[in-house]
Amino acid sequence: MSVIAVLALNGVPGPHLTTPGMVFAAASRDHPGVAYEVRLCAAPGLRVDSPDPVHVSLPWGLDGLAGGDVVLITGHPGHRGDPPASVHAALRAAADRGSRVAAIGTGVFTLAATGLLDGRRVTTGWRHTGELTARHPRIQVDPLGTVVEDGSFLTAAGIFGGLDICLHILRSDHGARVAGETARELITPLQLDADRVQDTIEREIMDSAGLEPTLRWLETRLDRAVTLTDIAAHARTSTSSLLRRFRTHTGHTPLQYLLHARIAEARRLLRETEIPVEQIAARTGFTSPAVLRRHFRSLTGTTPRAYRQTHRTERTSGEQG
């Protein structure tokens, strides 16, 4: 039996507590051989977010994380503060023993504060991507991701991030069929043509999950000319289906996603290396430094040179401190 240990932080939205139980209970009930235990573990000072203050007593404290195959960190409004030392230690201990560690929305800030995400690719809700990048410049923030997996760490964005990440875990553990059937069981529309709508929901969920190999493939080809036809061929689909799937999964067209990925890599190189802008342009697939500068300013509001100087100054200040 796999143990999902949900770390509930102060101000946690109610759905972040209930969604894991619904997803893994449905999967365990309907599929022989699938078995999960969901532990709700209260961080110090827990209070659930509600129109009226609600005190919730959960059956586990931080000790419940110790046996977790997956530790799932909820979102919470206090994400800008440092996590309590006990939470910090519990998360590092989970990672050290090989548990998968996942975070939803603003819960990513808590995980980032431990240093465990340094050098890794993550995502969070779109309202917070800029803040996460500024506070943790060693992390590669994907502003378009729904669920991002990097090694044993998973992060999720959006209002349905808890559902997305639980289905992702289920898919990893038991395959696409179990995840798809569980999604269909949980998401029951109230329309008269429910079967058709459920089929559409399931297809969209599975299409979205199936894009991950293509997204990673694109990230290995940032320095090359890649066409829409090339991307569709890798995804083994038509260009029209590819456009639909990309818009559903990322909110962008494939070529827009590729542009954002190239700019993200350019930002990393500017922060972490002294490579000239001319070489960075070539490494990230731009035809000239001028083209890089134009797109960089459009998407970040600054120039490559100014961006590098800002992060050089921050790095120097940090070293002196």
Residue, then its C-alpha position, 0 to 999 in steps of 0.5 A: m500500500s502506498v502512503i500519500a502524506v498530505l502536509a497541511l499548512n496554515g490557511v490551507p484551502g479546503p479542497h487541498l485536503t479533500t481532493p487527495g482522499m477522493v482521487f486515491a479512494a476512487a482509484s483504490r475502490d474501482h481497481p483491484g491491486v490499487a491501494y493507497e492510504v492518505r494521511l492528513c498531517a497538520a503543520p504547527g498552527l494549522r487553520v483551514d481557510s474558510p469564510d469563518p475561522v475553522h479549527v481542524s484537528l487532523p489525525w497526524g502531525l509532522d510524524g505522519l510524513a515519516g512513512g510517506d511514499v509521497v509527501l504532498i505540500t498544500g498551498h497556503p497564504g503564508h508562502r512568503g514566510d520561511p517554513p517552521a524549522s520542523v517543517h523544513a527538517a521534515l521535508r528534507a528528511a522525506a527527500d533524503r529517504g527517497s520519497r517523492v515530494a510534491a507541492i501544489g500552487t503556493g506550496v511550491f514556495t515552502l518546498a523551494a525555501t528548503g533548497l531542494l528545488d535549486g537547479r530544478r524545473v518547477t511550476t506554480g500558479w501563474r499569478h506567482t511565477g514572477e515572484l517565485t523566480a525573483r525569490h528563488p533565482r536558482i530554480q527554473v520556473d515554467p510559467l506554462g506548466t500544469v504538472v512539472e516532474d523533475g526527478s522525485f519532485l512534482t509541482a502543480a499550478g492552477i486552481f485544480g492543481g491538487l486534482d492534476i497532481c494526484l492524477h499524475i501520481l496515479r498515472s505514474d504508479h498504475g498507468a494511463r487507464v487507471a488514471g483516466e478511468t478515475a478522472r472520469e469517475l470523479i468529473t461527472p458533468l450535469q449535462l444531458d449528454a453526459d457520456r459525450v462530455q465525459d469522453t471529452i474530459e477524459r481525452e483532454i486529460m490523457d492528451s495533456a499528460g501525453l504531451e510531456p515527452t514532446l515538451r522535454w524533446l523540445e527543450t533538447r532542441l532549443d538551438r535548432a530550427v523546429t517547425l510545427t510539422d516537426i513537433a506534430a511528428h514527434a507527438r504522433t498527431s496532426t498539426s490541428s490536434l497538436l494545436r488543440r492539445f498545446r492550448t489545452h495543456t499550456g495555454h499557448t501554441p507549440l511555437q509560442y511555447l518554444l519561444h518561452a522555453r528559449i527565453a527561459e534558457a537564455r535567462r538561465l545562461l545570463r544568470e549562471t554564466e558569463i557567455p556573451v549574448e551573441q553565443i546565448a542567442a545561438r544556443t537558444g535558437f535565435t537567428s541573431p542577438a538582435v532577435l533575442r533582444r527583441h523577444f527578451r524585452s517583449l517577454t521580460g520587460t528588460t534587456p539581456r544585459a540589464y537582466r544579467q547585471t541585476h542578477r550579478t549584483e544580487r549574487t555579489s550582495g548575497e556572497q558578501g552577506 
